[in-house]
Amino acid sequence: MTQTAANLSPSDKEAIAEALNQCVAETAVTTMLAQNFHWNVKGMGFGPLHAMFQTIYEDHFIAQDDLAERVRALDMHAEGTLAGMIKRSKVAEFDGKATDKEMIKMLLDAQETTAATLAGAGAVAANANDTLTEDLCIERGLAHEKFAWFLRSHLA
Ligand SMILES: [Fe+2]
């Protein structure tokens, strides 16, 4: 039987919130990465890359909020600090100079990592019959795989 926020067990909520907070964290760190590259990209591809990185960080900025608010709808604590985001995230910030291709590759890796984390969180939710959280994870996982395709297409 499907479960909702009102009747999920405390331990299931705990497991789902933990998985979702990792999704929040990776989405946030990937937002920063895309914004970093939006600001610092150079070269003949500046115009389209500057715009694509913006499309990506704007999407992720909204998604962080959707994921964190799902944690709150489950009555759990949403990760709310940058230090906590960095600690929870398998995606790392980038501090330094990179070529346009290196930026694309780093952001591609970040999309793939975040998509995998979302797929995992969706499985945690599915295991608890929390189809609503599972649906959000699927939607966000698909968005990251779409951006992975955008980015990968530049490296062909
Ligand atoms: Fe801008």
Residues whose N, C-alpha, C, O or C-beta is under 5 A from the ligand:
A	BS01	LIG	none
